[in-house]
Amino acid sequence: MLTRIFAIALAAACALAPVAACAQISGGLLIGSGASDVLTYTVQKGDTLYDIAITHRVKLPELMRVNNLTGSLIRPGDVLTLPQQEALLTGGSLRGGISQEEVMLLARLIYAEARGESFLGQVAVGAVTLNRLASPHFPKTLTKVIFEKNNRVYQFSPVADGSINMEPDEQAVQAALRALAGDDPTGGALFFYNPDIAGDQWIKTLPVVNRIGNHVFATSA
């Protein structure tokens, strides 16, 4: 069952609205198209205009223009309007045949695994999950990837400890959508871990491809 943030922002606004209607995640990423579309992003601590432009695939001068900015000063909590982007949602399902329910599941995994990490770090966690979906060595549906067991041990610890059932925040939903749009800050990683708390020695032997925040991202040996 979709949680409130996703049901209101995505299912109710897109799937149940007239065809021409738009859908918006409050304070976040637009899903849909139409004359009344408004894309917004709430500035987080540490954000720069350049980073926001790169993350959301918009041109910096255009980002400044639509927000009437003459300089680069932004503050946490500021709400920026983003230039319009191509919609990710078509007919109630997302690119690659991912259902709305699976998007919410991915957002919950991201929130459980990477809450407190940067937006880039959260997108990276989502990208690892989707890289597994594309790999012949992992299950063939997103749900099965997330709930996969190996020797009776869940591949993702939030599934084992139940934290995957927590309500994701706005940023986690945005990160899921960004990963589904094809962004992969990891460079193709299939694994990630926090080296300060990871107890699995095997995972630490894998080739490292990137480090983002508190997570190390690795590929197969």
N, C-alpha and C positions, 0 to 999 in steps of 0.2 A: 504494500500500500504506500502510495506516495505521501511523503510528509508535507506539512503545511506550506513550507517555503517553496517547494517545487510544484505542488499542486496549484497554488495560486499563481505563481509566476509563469509556469510552463503549461501544465495540462489544462487548467481552467481557461487561461487566456488564449491559448493556441488551439487546442483540440476542440474546445467547446464553443469558441467564438466563431462569428461569421468568417468566411474564407478570407476576406480582405482585411480582417483585423490583425493587429500586431500583438506580440507578447513580449513582456519585459521582465527580467529578474530585477527586483527593486534594488536600485543603487548599483546595478551590475551590467551584465552582458545581454544585449537584445537577442531574441530568438524570433524572427519573423520579418515582415516587410510591410510597408504601407506609408501613406503620407504623414501619419501621426507618430511614426517611429521615433523614439528617443533612446539613445544609448548613453548610459552614464557610468562613471567609475568613481568610487569613493577613495580619495587619496589615503594611503596607508603610511605609517611612519617609515621613513627611509626612501620613499618613492621620489623619483625625479620625473620631469616631463619627458625626458628622453626615454627613460625606462618604460614609462606608460605607453608612449608611442610605439616602441619596439614590441612590447608585449601584446598590444592590441592591433598591431599591423596597420597603423595609421601614420601619416606623414606629420612630423613635428610642426611645421608651419601651419598645416591645416588644423591640428589640435589646438594650437594657440589662437588661430583665427576664430574658430567656433566658440571659444571661451573668452573672447575679447581680451586676451593676455598680451601684454607688451613686453613682459619679462618672464623669467623662468621660476619665479617664486611661487611655490604652492605649499599648503599646510595640510597636515593630517586632518581628515574630516571634510576637506573641500570636495565638492561633487563636480566632476568635470563631465561635460558633454563630449561624446566621442563621435567622430564622423561615421556615417552609416557603413555597415559591413554586410557581406552576403549572409543570408540566413542559414543557420545550421539545421533548422527543423523543417521537414517536409512531410505532410500527411501524418503527423503523429509519431514519426520515428526519425531517428537521426541518421546521419551519414554512416554508411557501413552496416545498416540494418540494426543498429543499437536502439533498443526501445527506451521510452522515457523512464520506465522502472529501472532499467539497467544504468541509465545515466545517474539516477538518484543513488543507486547502489554504489557506483563509482565515486560519487561525491561523498558518501558516508565513509568509504574506505579512505579516501584522501584526508577527510577531516580527522578520522581516528588515527591515521598513521602520521600525519604531518601538520596537525593544528599547531600554530606557533611558528611554523616555518614561513619563509617568504612565499609570495605568490608563485614565483618561479619554481621554488622547491616543491610546492604542491602540484603544479603542472607536471613536474618531473615524476612524481609518484604515480600520477594518472598515466603518464606515458609508458612507464615500466609495465603497468597492468595491460595496456593495449599492445605493447610489444610482445607480451606473452601470448595474447590472443592471436597475433599474426605469426607466431612461431609454431613449427610443426611439433615441438616438444611439449606443448601445453594444450589444455582443453580448447574446444572450438567455439565456446560461447563465453561471453564476459562473466556471466554468473558462475559458470563452472570454474573459470580461471580464479575468481575471487574466493570461492569456497573449496578449492582443490586441497586435498590431503596427500601427504607423502609419508608413508609408514605411519599412518594414523595421526600425523601432525599437520595442522593447517599451515598452508604456505604464508598466510598473513595473520599475524598475531591478534589483530582486532577481532577476527572471526572467532578465535579461540576464547578470548576473554570477554566477548560480548560488546566491546566498545564500538563495533561497527554499527550497532543499532542506535548510536547517538544521532541527534539531529545535526546535520551539517550546517555550517554558516554560509552566508552569501559567497564568500571568497572560495570556499571549497566547491560550490556548484559551478562558479565561473571557471575554476581550474579544471574541473571535469570536462566542461564544454570546450575549453581551449585545447586540452589533450585530444579530444575527439576531432577537433578541427585540424589536427596533424602536427601540433607543436610538440617537439621532443627535445627538451634541454639536455637530456642525458646522452644523446648521441647513439641511441639504440640499446640501452641497458635492459637487461632482463631481471636484475636483482638490485636491491638496495638494502642498506642496513646502517644503523648508528654504531660506529666503532666503539663508542664509550660504553654501550650497554649490551651489545650483541654477544650472546653466549655461544653461538654456533661458530666453531673454528673453521669449518669447511668453507663457509661463505667468504671468509676473510682471505682465502687462497685464490679467489677468482680475480681475473684481470679487471682492474679499475679503469673505468672510462671517464668518470667525472666525479666531482665533489660539489655538492650544493648545500649550503647550510650545515646541518648536523648529519646529513646523510652521505654515504658513499654509494656510488652507482657502479655496478659491475656487469660484465657479460659472462657468457659461458667459457669454461676453461678450454 
